[in-house]
Amino acid sequence: MKPFFIIPVLLVLSLAGCSLMVEVKDPPANNTSNINNANNVTCGDGIAQATEACDDIDLRGETCLTQGYALGGTLGCTADCSYSYANCQEEVICGDNIRQAEEACDGDDLGDESCVTQGFPFGILRCTTNCSFDPSDCSDQECSLDNFQECNPAAPNDCCPNNDQPSTCLDTQAGMGVCMQTCTQATDCDWSLECLGSPSGVCYYALCGQGAPTNQDLNAPCSFEDGRQGTCDISNIIAMTDDNFTTCNQSGLLGEGNFCDPNKDPWAPGVGEQDFCAAGLMCMIFGTDPSQGNCVPICDPVWERDNHTTTCTGSSHCVNLSTLVLESTDPRYLLRTLDRGVCTNDQTCDLLTGLDVLTQMPCNTPQTCQMAGWGSLTGICSGGTGTAIDGMNCIPGDTSACVVGLVCTIADPLHENDPFGTTNYACRKPCDATLGETNNPICTAISGSVCISTSRFFTSNHELPDNPEYGVETSPSPLGFCVPSL
């Protein structure tokens, strides 16, 4: 009991002449009716009391600054009601994407600065790794070159940004370069491109095929570094080299039989998986509209012809698309393209025997085995049975003129001065040019004939093509015809 309670009692007893021993008891441990009682402190009730430094959001008015952190931050409170300094900062950290103190910028945090505020009307302002401005992609003139266009390495700002990323003129050799978008990860790049040399790289094609780092088979599934799947495209590959490598075409969502645009630019803005065929399919034109195609399965025509079986489903056959490049502006001019195939409902046949590749039976009457392209001994059953025999004139493209076993082709290629302009066509017997010219087993039965590969039909000297870029053809077409010798 407090003294001012004890003294009056003692005085009263003394005056009465009595002697009394008074027991003084301790107060209750906690007076719950007194909220100011120090013994009522509860950490976690949101009220900082007594010895509590803080309680939840009640920080007693303190901040990181008042606690001695020069750069401030957010002062916190722990579960045991003491201060948490985890989000307080006492020194600048370059690289945390927060522009502070003397930092001009930090990562993507440029403040309100841009190329314009830095004195350049065009371009994208960047931040260096030491948190200073990088105006190298700013320019006094508007960019004029798209990705993969040739550029001058001395004028990198001519390359236009892409995907909100800068593009640079990558020096490929002395005085020459190509515009390429920079990147730090695959998602920075367009469809079918990957970030080569990341974390600081450029968007480039994913390479595949023999000779490529991944060494994935041509015309087979391929993959990107980030796991995206695709098909190793061989549409532009020639047959003469063994170390061919090409690009991996990213797989889309269009299934077999879906309409597709074979001319769709995979690197144009806005394109994506909705525009391309799924893995294992190829967009092929079957009508007269060059922009209208269908997604069809890819197959191996050489394997099908050799084994008389197929990977195609149903009644489909594997059509060989190998041919000669006859466009003079193409760097592969007069060379043969690689054997590749697609599954179609066409009935394929062997030009040497005239028989169906799979069943080894004749083409369905009245069709006969006709040439499908300049680069393969695999033909297509089409047209009808004609009456013109070997050497008789025919009209180019007429599949109904010749008798069974003959094809309408250039009549006399070894003596033709202008094979592209000739109208001199005749029915000729197909032969396997790989078996020799003068002693070919098929042509020996035709007096005065030799087996000439179609690869020699269109050259000025009627020898194998000698391409300025690739050299002399080393893989000429196996498709030949028995024609008059020189």
LOMAR-439403 format. One record per residue (C-alpha): residue number from 1; residue in one letter; x, z, y. Coordinates in nm, 2 decimals. Layout:
N
ATOM; n; res; c1; c3; c2
ATOM; NUM; a; X; Z; Y
...
//
This chain:
486
ATOM; n; res; c1; c3; c2
ATOM; 1; m; 0.00; 0.00; 0.00
ATOM; 2; k; 0.11; -0.07; 0.35
ATOM; 3; p; 0.24; 0.22; 0.57
ATOM; 4; f; -0.04; 0.21; 0.82
ATOM; 5; f; -0.28; 0.28; 0.52
ATOM; 6; i; -0.07; 0.58; 0.39
ATOM; 7; i; 0.00; 0.78; 0.71
ATOM; 8; p; -0.37; 0.86; 0.80
ATOM; 9; v; -0.44; 0.99; 0.45
ATOM; 10; l; -0.14; 1.22; 0.45
ATOM; 11; l; -0.23; 1.36; 0.79
ATOM; 12; v; -0.59; 1.45; 0.68
ATOM; 13; l; -0.47; 1.62; 0.37
ATOM; 14; s; -0.21; 1.82; 0.56
ATOM; 15; l; -0.46; 1.95; 0.80
ATOM; 16; a; -0.68; 2.07; 0.51
ATOM; 17; g; -0.40; 2.28; 0.38
ATOM; 18; c; -0.41; 2.11; 0.05
ATOM; 19; s; -0.13; 1.96; -0.16
ATOM; 20; l; -0.20; 1.62; -0.32
ATOM; 21; m; 0.02; 1.37; -0.50
ATOM; 22; v; -0.08; 1.01; -0.41
ATOM; 23; e; 0.00; 0.72; -0.65
ATOM; 24; v; 0.08; 0.40; -0.46
ATOM; 25; k; 0.01; 0.09; -0.67
ATOM; 26; d; 0.16; -0.27; -0.63
ATOM; 27; p; -0.08; -0.53; -0.49
ATOM; 28; p; -0.24; -0.79; -0.73
ATOM; 29; a; 0.00; -1.07; -0.84
ATOM; 30; n; -0.20; -1.33; -0.66
ATOM; 31; n; -0.48; -1.30; -0.40
ATOM; 32; t; -0.68; -1.61; -0.47
ATOM; 33; s; -0.89; -1.56; -0.17
ATOM; 34; n; -0.59; -1.61; 0.06
ATOM; 35; i; -0.48; -1.97; 0.07
ATOM; 36; n; -0.18; -1.88; 0.29
ATOM; 37; n; -0.04; -1.65; 0.02
ATOM; 38; a; 0.30; -1.78; -0.08
ATOM; 39; n; 0.22; -1.72; -0.45
ATOM; 40; n; -0.05; -2.00; -0.43
ATOM; 41; v; 0.21; -2.29; -0.42
ATOM; 42; t; 0.13; -2.57; -0.67
ATOM; 43; c; 0.36; -2.87; -0.69
ATOM; 44; g; 0.15; -3.18; -0.71
ATOM; 45; d; -0.14; -3.08; -0.50
ATOM; 46; g; -0.02; -3.31; -0.22
ATOM; 47; i; 0.05; -3.02; 0.02
ATOM; 48; a; 0.42; -2.93; 0.09
ATOM; 49; q; 0.43; -2.55; 0.11
ATOM; 50; a; 0.69; -2.27; 0.11
ATOM; 51; t; 1.00; -2.38; -0.07
ATOM; 52; e; 0.87; -2.73; -0.15
ATOM; 53; a; 1.07; -3.00; 0.03
ATOM; 54; c; 0.78; -3.24; -0.02
ATOM; 55; d; 0.47; -3.28; -0.23
ATOM; 56; d; 0.35; -3.63; -0.32
ATOM; 57; i; 0.30; -3.82; 0.01
ATOM; 58; d; 0.35; -3.51; 0.22
ATOM; 59; l; 0.71; -3.54; 0.33
ATOM; 60; r; 0.69; -3.28; 0.61
ATOM; 61; g; 0.76; -3.57; 0.86
ATOM; 62; e; 1.10; -3.65; 0.71
ATOM; 63; t; 1.23; -4.01; 0.66
ATOM; 64; c; 1.53; -4.18; 0.51
ATOM; 65; l; 1.67; -4.20; 0.87
ATOM; 66; t; 1.62; -3.82; 0.93
ATOM; 67; q; 1.78; -3.75; 0.60
ATOM; 68; g; 2.10; -3.93; 0.71
ATOM; 69; y; 2.06; -4.29; 0.57
ATOM; 70; a; 2.16; -4.52; 0.86
ATOM; 71; l; 1.97; -4.83; 0.74
ATOM; 72; g; 1.65; -4.64; 0.66
ATOM; 73; g; 1.43; -4.73; 0.37
ATOM; 74; t; 1.14; -4.55; 0.21
ATOM; 75; l; 1.18; -4.18; 0.14
ATOM; 76; g; 1.00; -4.06; -0.18
ATOM; 77; c; 0.91; -3.74; -0.35
ATOM; 78; t; 0.99; -3.65; -0.71
ATOM; 79; a; 0.76; -3.48; -0.96
ATOM; 80; d; 0.93; -3.14; -0.89
ATOM; 81; c; 0.87; -3.17; -0.52
ATOM; 82; s; 1.22; -3.26; -0.41
ATOM; 83; y; 1.31; -3.57; -0.20
ATOM; 84; s; 1.39; -3.90; -0.38
ATOM; 85; y; 1.65; -4.12; -0.20
ATOM; 86; a; 1.63; -4.41; -0.45
ATOM; 87; n; 1.48; -4.65; -0.19
ATOM; 88; c; 1.70; -4.53; 0.10
ATOM; 89; q; 1.99; -4.74; 0.21
ATOM; 90; e; 2.31; -4.64; 0.38
ATOM; 91; e; 2.49; -4.98; 0.36
ATOM; 92; v; 2.41; -5.35; 0.38
ATOM; 93; i; 2.39; -5.53; 0.04
ATOM; 94; c; 2.44; -5.90; 0.07
ATOM; 95; g; 2.24; -6.07; -0.21
ATOM; 96; d; 1.93; -5.86; -0.23
ATOM; 97; n; 1.72; -6.11; -0.04
ATOM; 98; i; 1.66; -5.87; 0.24
ATOM; 99; r; 1.82; -5.96; 0.58
ATOM; 100; q; 1.95; -5.64; 0.74
ATOM; 101; a; 2.18; -5.52; 1.02
ATOM; 102; e; 2.46; -5.77; 1.08
ATOM; 103; e; 2.34; -6.02; 0.81
ATOM; 104; a; 2.24; -6.36; 0.96
ATOM; 105; c; 2.04; -6.42; 0.64
ATOM; 106; d; 2.01; -6.31; 0.28
ATOM; 107; g; 1.90; -6.54; 0.00
ATOM; 108; d; 1.57; -6.69; 0.10
ATOM; 109; d; 1.53; -6.45; 0.39
ATOM; 110; l; 1.63; -6.66; 0.69
ATOM; 111; g; 1.42; -6.47; 0.95
ATOM; 112; d; 1.27; -6.72; 1.18
ATOM; 113; e; 1.57; -6.95; 1.17
ATOM; 114; s; 1.57; -7.32; 1.06
ATOM; 115; c; 1.76; -7.64; 1.11
ATOM; 116; v; 1.57; -7.69; 1.43
ATOM; 117; t; 1.67; -7.35; 1.58
ATOM; 118; q; 2.03; -7.42; 1.47
ATOM; 119; g; 2.02; -7.75; 1.68
ATOM; 120; f; 1.94; -8.01; 1.41
ATOM; 121; p; 1.61; -8.19; 1.41
ATOM; 122; f; 1.61; -8.26; 1.03
ATOM; 123; g; 1.70; -8.10; 0.71
ATOM; 124; i; 1.68; -7.76; 0.53
ATOM; 125; l; 1.87; -7.45; 0.64
ATOM; 126; r; 2.04; -7.26; 0.36
ATOM; 127; c; 2.21; -6.92; 0.33
ATOM; 128; t; 2.56; -6.88; 0.19
ATOM; 129; t; 2.66; -6.61; -0.07
ATOM; 130; n; 2.82; -6.41; 0.21
ATOM; 131; c; 2.49; -6.40; 0.41
ATOM; 132; s; 2.57; -6.65; 0.68
ATOM; 133; f; 2.38; -6.97; 0.77
ATOM; 134; d; 2.47; -7.29; 0.58
ATOM; 135; p; 2.36; -7.59; 0.79
ATOM; 136; s; 2.53; -7.85; 0.57
ATOM; 137; d; 2.18; -7.99; 0.47
ATOM; 138; c; 2.07; -8.01; 0.83
ATOM; 139; s; 2.11; -8.35; 1.00
ATOM; 140; d; 2.08; -8.52; 1.33
ATOM; 141; q; 1.90; -8.81; 1.16
ATOM; 142; e; 1.62; -8.82; 0.91
ATOM; 143; c; 1.71; -8.88; 0.55
ATOM; 144; s; 1.67; -9.24; 0.41
ATOM; 145; l; 1.78; -9.23; 0.05
ATOM; 146; d; 1.59; -9.11; -0.26
ATOM; 147; n; 1.74; -8.95; -0.57
ATOM; 148; f; 1.96; -9.17; -0.78
ATOM; 149; q; 2.01; -9.42; -0.50
ATOM; 150; e; 2.37; -9.51; -0.41
ATOM; 151; c; 2.50; -9.32; -0.11
ATOM; 152; n; 2.81; -9.26; 0.09
ATOM; 153; p; 2.97; -8.92; 0.01
ATOM; 154; a; 3.09; -8.90; 0.37
ATOM; 155; a; 2.72; -8.89; 0.48
ATOM; 156; p; 2.55; -8.65; 0.24
ATOM; 157; n; 2.26; -8.59; 0.47
ATOM; 158; d; 2.13; -8.94; 0.41
ATOM; 159; c; 1.99; -8.80; 0.08
ATOM; 160; c; 1.63; -8.68; 0.11
ATOM; 161; p; 1.53; -8.33; -0.02
ATOM; 162; n; 1.32; -8.33; -0.33
ATOM; 163; n; 1.09; -8.06; -0.48
ATOM; 164; d; 1.17; -7.84; -0.17
ATOM; 165; q; 1.54; -7.85; -0.28
ATOM; 166; p; 1.82; -8.03; -0.10
ATOM; 167; s; 1.97; -8.34; -0.24
ATOM; 168; t; 2.34; -8.42; -0.21
ATOM; 169; c; 2.55; -8.74; -0.24
ATOM; 170; l; 2.74; -8.67; -0.56
ATOM; 171; d; 3.08; -8.85; -0.55
ATOM; 172; t; 3.10; -9.06; -0.86
ATOM; 173; q; 3.42; -9.25; -0.77
ATOM; 174; a; 3.63; -9.33; -0.47
ATOM; 175; g; 3.40; -9.43; -0.18
ATOM; 176; m; 3.08; -9.43; -0.40
ATOM; 177; g; 2.82; -9.18; -0.47
ATOM; 178; v; 2.46; -9.12; -0.59
ATOM; 179; c; 2.19; -8.90; -0.44
ATOM; 180; m; 2.10; -8.61; -0.67
ATOM; 181; q; 1.88; -8.31; -0.62
ATOM; 182; t; 2.05; -7.97; -0.64
ATOM; 183; c; 1.90; -7.70; -0.86
ATOM; 184; t; 1.96; -7.35; -1.00
ATOM; 185; q; 1.72; -7.37; -1.29
ATOM; 186; a; 1.53; -7.64; -1.49
ATOM; 187; t; 1.20; -7.56; -1.31
ATOM; 188; d; 1.35; -7.69; -0.99
ATOM; 189; c; 1.37; -8.04; -1.14
ATOM; 190; d; 1.12; -8.32; -1.20
ATOM; 191; w; 0.96; -8.42; -1.53
ATOM; 192; s; 1.21; -8.52; -1.80
ATOM; 193; l; 1.51; -8.39; -1.59
ATOM; 194; e; 1.71; -8.08; -1.65
ATOM; 195; c; 1.95; -7.87; -1.43
ATOM; 196; l; 2.29; -7.99; -1.53
ATOM; 197; g; 2.57; -7.74; -1.45
ATOM; 198; s; 2.34; -7.46; -1.36
ATOM; 199; p; 2.33; -7.20; -1.20
ATOM; 200; s; 2.46; -7.43; -0.93
ATOM; 201; g; 2.40; -7.78; -1.05
ATOM; 202; v; 2.21; -8.11; -1.00
ATOM; 203; c; 1.89; -8.25; -1.16
ATOM; 204; y; 1.99; -8.51; -1.42
ATOM; 205; y; 1.86; -8.68; -1.73
ATOM; 206; a; 1.88; -8.50; -2.06
ATOM; 207; l; 2.10; -8.72; -2.28
ATOM; 208; c; 2.06; -8.78; -2.65
ATOM; 209; g; 2.17; -9.02; -2.92
ATOM; 210; q; 2.51; -9.08; -3.08
ATOM; 211; g; 2.77; -9.03; -2.82
ATOM; 212; a; 2.57; -8.77; -2.63
ATOM; 213; p; 2.68; -8.40; -2.64
ATOM; 214; t; 2.37; -8.31; -2.85
ATOM; 215; n; 2.43; -8.60; -3.09
ATOM; 216; q; 2.05; -8.62; -3.16
ATOM; 217; d; 1.94; -8.93; -3.35
ATOM; 218; l; 1.81; -9.23; -3.15
ATOM; 219; n; 1.43; -9.27; -3.17
ATOM; 220; a; 1.41; -8.91; -3.30
ATOM; 221; p; 1.29; -8.58; -3.15
ATOM; 222; c; 1.51; -8.43; -2.89
ATOM; 223; s; 1.51; -8.12; -2.68
ATOM; 224; f; 1.61; -7.99; -2.33
ATOM; 225; e; 1.83; -7.69; -2.26
ATOM; 226; d; 1.53; -7.48; -2.16
ATOM; 227; g; 1.34; -7.56; -2.49
ATOM; 228; r; 1.12; -7.85; -2.37
ATOM; 229; q; 1.06; -8.11; -2.64
ATOM; 230; g; 1.08; -8.49; -2.62
ATOM; 231; t; 1.17; -8.81; -2.80
ATOM; 232; c; 1.50; -8.99; -2.77
ATOM; 233; d; 1.41; -9.31; -2.59
ATOM; 234; i; 1.58; -9.63; -2.71
ATOM; 235; s; 1.38; -9.89; -2.51
ATOM; 236; n; 1.69; -10.00; -2.32
ATOM; 237; i; 1.95; -9.97; -2.59
ATOM; 238; i; 2.15; -10.26; -2.73
ATOM; 239; a; 2.25; -10.29; -3.09
ATOM; 240; m; 2.62; -10.38; -3.04
ATOM; 241; t; 2.76; -10.03; -2.99
ATOM; 242; d; 2.77; -9.74; -3.24
ATOM; 243; d; 2.80; -9.46; -2.98
ATOM; 244; n; 2.48; -9.53; -2.79
ATOM; 245; f; 2.33; -9.25; -2.59
ATOM; 246; t; 2.02; -9.25; -2.38
ATOM; 247; t; 1.77; -9.02; -2.22
ATOM; 248; c; 1.53; -8.77; -2.38
ATOM; 249; n; 1.17; -8.85; -2.27
ATOM; 250; q; 0.98; -8.52; -2.23
ATOM; 251; s; 0.67; -8.50; -2.45
ATOM; 252; g; 0.33; -8.51; -2.28
ATOM; 253; l; -0.02; -8.43; -2.39
ATOM; 254; l; -0.16; -8.78; -2.46
ATOM; 255; g; -0.24; -8.81; -2.83
ATOM; 256; e; -0.24; -9.11; -3.06
ATOM; 257; g; -0.47; -9.38; -2.94
ATOM; 258; n; -0.50; -9.24; -2.59
ATOM; 259; f; -0.47; -9.47; -2.29
ATOM; 260; c; -0.13; -9.46; -2.11
ATOM; 261; d; 0.06; -9.64; -1.83
ATOM; 262; p; 0.38; -9.78; -1.97
ATOM; 263; n; 0.51; -9.83; -1.62
ATOM; 264; k; 0.46; -9.47; -1.51
ATOM; 265; d; 0.76; -9.34; -1.33
ATOM; 266; p; 0.84; -9.00; -1.49
ATOM; 267; w; 1.02; -8.89; -1.18
ATOM; 268; a; 0.75; -8.98; -0.92
ATOM; 269; p; 0.58; -8.70; -0.73
ATOM; 270; g; 0.29; -8.54; -0.91
ATOM; 271; v; 0.35; -8.68; -1.26
ATOM; 272; g; 0.35; -8.44; -1.56
ATOM; 273; e; 0.25; -8.38; -1.91
ATOM; 274; q; -0.10; -8.53; -1.85
ATOM; 275; d; 0.06; -8.87; -1.79
ATOM; 276; f; 0.27; -8.92; -2.10
ATOM; 277; c; 0.24; -8.95; -2.48
ATOM; 278; a; 0.30; -8.66; -2.71
ATOM; 279; a; 0.62; -8.62; -2.92
ATOM; 280; g; 0.67; -8.90; -3.17
ATOM; 281; l; 0.45; -9.14; -2.98
ATOM; 282; m; 0.53; -9.44; -2.75
ATOM; 283; c; 0.32; -9.61; -2.48
ATOM; 284; m; 0.28; -9.97; -2.58
ATOM; 285; i; 0.09; -10.26; -2.42
ATOM; 286; f; -0.14; -10.45; -2.65
ATOM; 287; g; -0.36; -10.64; -2.40
ATOM; 288; t; -0.30; -10.86; -2.10
ATOM; 289; d; -0.30; -10.57; -1.85
ATOM; 290; p; 0.06; -10.46; -1.80
ATOM; 291; s; -0.05; -10.12; -1.68
ATOM; 292; q; -0.28; -10.05; -1.97
ATOM; 293; g; -0.12; -9.92; -2.29
ATOM; 294; n; -0.19; -9.70; -2.59
ATOM; 295; c; 0.00; -9.41; -2.74
ATOM; 296; v; 0.12; -9.52; -3.08
ATOM; 297; p; 0.35; -9.36; -3.35
ATOM; 298; i; 0.72; -9.44; -3.36
ATOM; 299; c; 0.86; -9.56; -3.70
ATOM; 300; d; 1.17; -9.71; -3.86
ATOM; 301; p; 1.12; -10.08; -3.93
ATOM; 302; v; 1.45; -10.13; -4.11
ATOM; 303; w; 1.38; -9.85; -4.35
ATOM; 304; e; 1.03; -9.98; -4.41
ATOM; 305; r; 1.15; -10.34; -4.49
ATOM; 306; d; 1.43; -10.21; -4.72
ATOM; 307; n; 1.21; -9.96; -4.91
ATOM; 308; h; 0.87; -10.13; -4.90
ATOM; 309; t; 0.71; -9.81; -4.79
ATOM; 310; t; 0.62; -9.66; -4.46
ATOM; 311; t; 0.57; -9.34; -4.26
ATOM; 312; c; 0.28; -9.49; -4.08
ATOM; 313; t; -0.07; -9.37; -4.17
ATOM; 314; g; -0.37; -9.56; -4.30
ATOM; 315; s; -0.33; -9.93; -4.31
ATOM; 316; s; -0.07; -9.94; -4.03
ATOM; 317; h; 0.26; -10.12; -4.06
ATOM; 318; c; 0.59; -10.07; -3.87
ATOM; 319; v; 0.65; -10.35; -3.63
ATOM; 320; n; 1.01; -10.42; -3.53
ATOM; 321; l; 1.05; -10.45; -3.15
ATOM; 322; s; 1.41; -10.57; -3.16
ATOM; 323; t; 1.46; -10.89; -2.95
ATOM; 324; l; 1.71; -11.07; -2.73
ATOM; 325; v; 1.73; -10.98; -2.36
ATOM; 326; l; 1.64; -11.31; -2.19
ATOM; 327; e; 1.60; -11.19; -1.83
ATOM; 328; s; 1.91; -11.31; -1.64
ATOM; 329; t; 1.90; -11.02; -1.40
ATOM; 330; d; 1.93; -10.76; -1.68
ATOM; 331; p; 2.28; -10.63; -1.73
ATOM; 332; r; 2.22; -10.67; -2.11
ATOM; 333; y; 2.15; -11.04; -2.07
ATOM; 334; l; 2.14; -11.23; -2.41
ATOM; 335; l; 2.23; -10.92; -2.61
ATOM; 336; r; 2.01; -10.79; -2.89
ATOM; 337; t; 1.81; -10.47; -2.85
ATOM; 338; l; 1.83; -10.19; -3.11
ATOM; 339; d; 1.59; -10.20; -3.41
ATOM; 340; r; 1.29; -9.98; -3.32
ATOM; 341; g; 0.94; -9.98; -3.44
ATOM; 342; v; 0.58; -9.87; -3.37
ATOM; 343; c; 0.29; -9.83; -3.61
ATOM; 344; t; 0.02; -10.09; -3.55
ATOM; 345; n; -0.26; -10.25; -3.75
ATOM; 346; d; -0.06; -10.57; -3.76
ATOM; 347; q; 0.03; -10.68; -4.12
ATOM; 348; t; 0.41; -10.71; -4.12
ATOM; 349; c; 0.60; -10.95; -4.35
ATOM; 350; d; 0.94; -11.06; -4.45
ATOM; 351; l; 1.03; -11.39; -4.28
ATOM; 352; l; 1.26; -11.48; -4.57
ATOM; 353; t; 1.00; -11.44; -4.84
ATOM; 354; g; 0.68; -11.47; -4.65
ATOM; 355; l; 0.55; -11.16; -4.83
ATOM; 356; d; 0.38; -10.84; -4.69
ATOM; 357; v; 0.66; -10.58; -4.64
ATOM; 358; l; 0.47; -10.31; -4.82
ATOM; 359; t; 0.27; -10.48; -5.09
ATOM; 360; q; 0.51; -10.77; -5.16
ATOM; 361; m; 0.20; -10.99; -5.16
ATOM; 362; p; 0.14; -11.31; -4.95
ATOM; 363; c; -0.02; -11.27; -4.61
ATOM; 364; n; -0.40; -11.26; -4.62
ATOM; 365; t; -0.52; -11.62; -4.62
ATOM; 366; p; -0.51; -11.82; -4.41
ATOM; 367; q; -0.24; -11.63; -4.22
ATOM; 368; t; 0.13; -11.70; -4.27
ATOM; 369; c; 0.44; -11.50; -4.18
ATOM; 370; q; 0.54; -11.57; -3.82
ATOM; 371; m; 0.82; -11.45; -3.60
ATOM; 372; a; 0.75; -11.13; -3.40
ATOM; 373; g; 1.06; -11.13; -3.19
ATOM; 374; w; 1.41; -11.29; -3.16
ATOM; 375; g; 1.59; -10.99; -3.31
ATOM; 376; s; 1.45; -10.92; -3.65
ATOM; 377; l; 1.37; -11.07; -3.99
ATOM; 378; t; 1.04; -10.87; -3.99
ATOM; 379; g; 0.75; -11.09; -3.89
ATOM; 380; i; 0.38; -11.06; -3.85
ATOM; 381; c; 0.11; -11.22; -4.06
ATOM; 382; s; -0.08; -11.44; -3.81
ATOM; 383; g; -0.20; -11.79; -3.73
ATOM; 384; g; -0.31; -12.01; -4.02
ATOM; 385; t; -0.17; -12.25; -4.27
ATOM; 386; g; -0.06; -12.58; -4.11
ATOM; 387; t; 0.06; -12.91; -4.23
ATOM; 388; a; 0.38; -12.98; -4.04
ATOM; 389; i; 0.68; -12.98; -4.26
ATOM; 390; d; 1.05; -12.90; -4.18
ATOM; 391; g; 1.17; -13.09; -3.87
ATOM; 392; m; 0.82; -13.20; -3.75
ATOM; 393; n; 0.73; -13.13; -3.39
ATOM; 394; c; 0.52; -12.84; -3.29
ATOM; 395; i; 0.40; -12.66; -2.97
ATOM; 396; p; 0.58; -12.34; -2.87
ATOM; 397; g; 0.38; -12.04; -2.98
ATOM; 398; d; 0.16; -12.24; -3.21
ATOM; 399; t; 0.14; -12.02; -3.53
ATOM; 400; s; -0.09; -12.26; -3.70
ATOM; 401; a; 0.12; -12.58; -3.70
ATOM; 402; c; 0.37; -12.53; -3.98
ATOM; 403; v; 0.33; -12.51; -4.36
ATOM; 404; v; 0.38; -12.18; -4.53
ATOM; 405; g; 0.74; -12.05; -4.50
ATOM; 406; l; 0.82; -12.24; -4.17
ATOM; 407; v; 0.81; -12.12; -3.81
ATOM; 408; c; 0.78; -12.32; -3.49
ATOM; 409; t; 1.10; -12.27; -3.30
ATOM; 410; i; 1.36; -12.46; -3.08
ATOM; 411; a; 1.42; -12.77; -3.28
ATOM; 412; d; 1.79; -12.84; -3.22
ATOM; 413; p; 1.96; -12.54; -3.05
ATOM; 414; l; 2.32; -12.65; -3.11
ATOM; 415; h; 2.26; -12.98; -2.92
ATOM; 416; e; 2.02; -12.84; -2.66
ATOM; 417; n; 2.16; -12.85; -2.30
ATOM; 418; d; 1.88; -12.63; -2.15
ATOM; 419; p; 1.73; -12.41; -2.42
ATOM; 420; f; 1.52; -12.22; -2.16
ATOM; 421; g; 1.36; -12.55; -2.04
ATOM; 422; t; 1.33; -12.74; -2.36
ATOM; 423; t; 1.00; -12.87; -2.49
ATOM; 424; n; 1.17; -12.98; -2.81
ATOM; 425; y; 1.02; -12.75; -3.08
ATOM; 426; a; 1.00; -12.81; -3.45
ATOM; 427; c; 0.90; -12.63; -3.77
ATOM; 428; r; 1.22; -12.47; -3.92
ATOM; 429; k; 1.30; -12.24; -4.21
ATOM; 430; p; 1.40; -11.88; -4.13
ATOM; 431; c; 1.73; -11.76; -4.28
ATOM; 432; d; 1.94; -11.44; -4.29
ATOM; 433; a; 2.23; -11.51; -4.04
ATOM; 434; t; 2.43; -11.23; -4.18
ATOM; 435; l; 2.49; -11.42; -4.51
ATOM; 436; g; 2.69; -11.70; -4.34
ATOM; 437; e; 2.64; -12.02; -4.15
ATOM; 438; t; 2.75; -12.31; -4.36
ATOM; 439; n; 2.70; -12.17; -4.71
ATOM; 440; n; 2.38; -11.99; -4.64
ATOM; 441; p; 2.17; -11.98; -4.97
ATOM; 442; i; 1.85; -12.08; -4.79
ATOM; 443; c; 1.98; -12.36; -4.58
ATOM; 444; t; 2.19; -12.53; -4.85
ATOM; 445; a; 1.87; -12.68; -4.99
ATOM; 446; i; 1.81; -12.85; -4.66
ATOM; 447; s; 2.04; -13.15; -4.61
ATOM; 448; g; 2.26; -13.12; -4.29
ATOM; 449; s; 2.15; -12.78; -4.20
ATOM; 450; v; 2.33; -12.46; -4.11
ATOM; 451; c; 2.20; -12.11; -4.05
ATOM; 452; i; 2.24; -12.02; -3.68
ATOM; 453; s; 2.16; -11.68; -3.55
ATOM; 454; t; 1.90; -11.68; -3.27
ATOM; 455; s; 2.17; -11.49; -3.07
ATOM; 456; r; 2.34; -11.83; -3.03
ATOM; 457; f; 2.03; -12.02; -2.92
ATOM; 458; f; 2.05; -11.94; -2.55
ATOM; 459; t; 2.42; -11.94; -2.47
ATOM; 460; s; 2.57; -12.24; -2.28
ATOM; 461; n; 2.83; -12.30; -2.55
ATOM; 462; h; 2.60; -12.19; -2.83
ATOM; 463; e; 2.85; -11.93; -2.94
ATOM; 464; l; 2.77; -11.55; -2.94
ATOM; 465; p; 2.70; -11.41; -2.60
ATOM; 466; d; 2.99; -11.28; -2.40
ATOM; 467; n; 2.83; -11.03; -2.17
ATOM; 468; p; 3.03; -10.94; -1.84
ATOM; 469; e; 2.96; -10.57; -1.89
ATOM; 470; y; 2.95; -10.52; -2.26
ATOM; 471; g; 3.18; -10.80; -2.39
ATOM; 472; v; 3.12; -11.03; -2.69
ATOM; 473; e; 2.81; -10.95; -2.90
ATOM; 474; t; 2.91; -10.76; -3.21
ATOM; 475; s; 2.56; -10.71; -3.35
ATOM; 476; p; 2.39; -11.05; -3.33
ATOM; 477; s; 2.04; -11.10; -3.45
ATOM; 478; p; 2.01; -11.13; -3.83
ATOM; 479; l; 1.72; -11.37; -3.77
ATOM; 480; g; 1.85; -11.73; -3.81
ATOM; 481; f; 1.70; -12.07; -3.86
ATOM; 482; c; 1.81; -12.37; -4.07
ATOM; 483; v; 1.89; -12.62; -3.79
ATOM; 484; p; 2.10; -12.94; -3.77
ATOM; 485; s; 2.47; -12.88; -3.77
ATOM; 486; l; 2.70; -13.00; -3.50
//
